[in-house]
Amino acid sequence: MDLNDIETLYLHRQSCREFSDKPVEEELIQKICQLALLSPSAVNAQPWQLIAVMGEKKEEFVKAVQPMGMNKFASKAEALIVVAQDKSGGMMKMGEIFKENPYVKNDLGLLTAHLILAAEAAGLGTCILGGRDEDKLRALLGFKKDVHIPHVVAVGYPAEGYEVRPKKRKPLKETFCLLK
Ligand SMILES: Cc1cc2nc3c(=O)[nH]c(=O)nc-3n(C[C@H](O)[C@H](O)[C@H](O)COP(=O)(O)O)c2cc1C
């Protein structure tokens, strides 16, 4: 794999809002989660957990990612992967340096980035769903109030003919500079 392959992967990765009926094997969902969990984290605290929800169980979770009529397409996702803080509620194993892990949100975002790119490499489409009812998700999972759930990732094969959209990004000169 070289940089061109990575460029292709990044350009093809897009938020998928139309999923096909093609089933996704549980093993593949587990594999992309396992790969995502190789993501770096501050002091390697790994302050996270991924909960993949599929099959009948998924129906309860779909409603939690459709607040105010949002994310209707999520009903057709084969899996919903809940990206959550670890159950320790952000306490760092490091002990006294920080009472709470201030990097949790950062680390969960990195984890999700790894997840959606691994899924893309496996030919799967994903959409990060920040539109979610966090309390409902916590209740479904039996998590305490202090366990942060920043988003859920909808996963499935993209619908046939679902086209790769050109990327809409700010001009490079607004978002990158090189100092020397
Ligand atoms: C934290 C986060 C939350 C998001 N929440 C939603 C969402 O609830 N529904 C949705 O359709 N897209 C959601 N998106 C997808 C963004 O709209 C999308 O990434 C952005 O428009 C860029 O498009 P692209 O992913 O196709 O490159 C979310 C993205 C991120 C990073």
The ligand as an SDF file (V2000), in Angstrom:
LIG
                    3D

 31 33  0  0  0  0  0  0  0  0999 V2000
  -19.2020   14.1300   14.8020 C   0  0  0  0  0  0  0  0  0  0  0  0
  -19.9980   13.9640   13.5340 C   0  0  0  0  0  0  0  0  0  0  0  0
  -21.3850   13.8830   13.6060 C   0  0  0  0  0  0  0  0  0  0  0  0
  -22.1410   13.6900   12.4380 C   0  0  0  0  0  0  0  0  0  0  0  0
  -23.4990   13.5040   12.5520 N   0  0  0  0  0  0  0  0  0  0  0  0
  -24.2140   13.2200   11.4380 C   0  0  0  0  0  0  0  0  0  0  0  0
  -25.6030   12.8930   11.5430 C   0  0  0  0  0  0  0  0  0  0  0  0
  -26.1910   12.8290   12.6230 O   0  0  0  0  0  0  0  0  0  0  0  0
  -26.2680   12.6170   10.3930 N   0  0  0  0  0  0  0  0  0  0  0  0
  -25.6590   12.6320    9.1590 C   0  0  0  0  0  0  0  0  0  0  0  0
  -26.3380   12.3650    8.1640 O   0  0  0  0  0  0  0  0  0  0  0  0
  -24.3350   12.9350    9.0400 N   0  0  0  0  0  0  0  0  0  0  0  0
  -23.6100   13.2080   10.1340 C   0  0  0  0  0  0  0  0  0  0  0  0
  -22.2630   13.4650   10.0350 N   0  0  0  0  0  0  0  0  0  0  0  0
  -21.6060   13.4160    8.7240 C   0  0  0  0  0  0  0  0  0  0  0  0
  -21.1340   14.7960    8.2220 C   0  0  0  0  0  0  0  0  0  0  0  0
  -22.2550   15.5270    7.7940 O   0  0  0  0  0  0  0  0  0  0  0  0
  -20.1460   14.5600    7.0700 C   0  0  0  0  0  0  0  0  0  0  0  0
  -18.9990   13.8920    7.5670 O   0  0  0  0  0  0  0  0  0  0  0  0
  -19.6730   15.8590    6.4080 C   0  0  0  0  0  0  0  0  0  0  0  0
  -20.7560   16.5200    5.7990 O   0  0  0  0  0  0  0  0  0  0  0  0
  -18.6060   15.5910    5.3420 C   0  0  0  0  0  0  0  0  0  0  0  0
  -19.0890   14.7240    4.3540 O   0  0  0  0  0  0  0  0  0  0  0  0
  -18.4050   13.3150    4.0420 P   0  0  0  0  0  0  0  0  0  0  0  0
  -18.3850   12.5160    5.3140 O   0  0  0  0  0  0  0  0  0  0  0  0
  -19.2950   12.6730    3.0050 O   0  0  0  0  0  0  0  0  0  0  0  0
  -17.0210   13.5610    3.5070 O   0  0  0  0  0  0  0  0  0  0  0  0
  -21.4890   13.6410   11.1710 C   0  0  0  0  0  0  0  0  0  0  0  0
  -20.0880   13.7580   11.1290 C   0  0  0  0  0  0  0  0  0  0  0  0
  -19.3550   13.8900   12.2660 C   0  0  0  0  0  0  0  0  0  0  0  0
  -17.8380   13.9370   12.1650 C   0  0  0  0  0  0  0  0  0  0  0  0
  1  2  1  0
  2  3  1  0
  2 30  2  0
  3  4  2  0
  4  5  1  0
  4 28  1  0
  5  6  2  0
  6  7  1  0
  6 13  1  0
  7  8  2  0
  7  9  1  0
  9 10  1  0
 10 11  2  0
 10 12  1  0
 12 13  2  0
 13 14  1  0
 14 15  1  0
 14 28  1  0
 15 16  1  0
 16 17  1  0
 16 18  1  0
 18 19  1  0
 18 20  1  0
 20 21  1  0
 20 22  1  0
 22 23  1  0
 23 24  1  0
 24 25  2  0
 24 26  1  0
 24 27  1  0
 28 29  2  0
 29 30  1  0
 30 31  1  0
M  END
$$$$
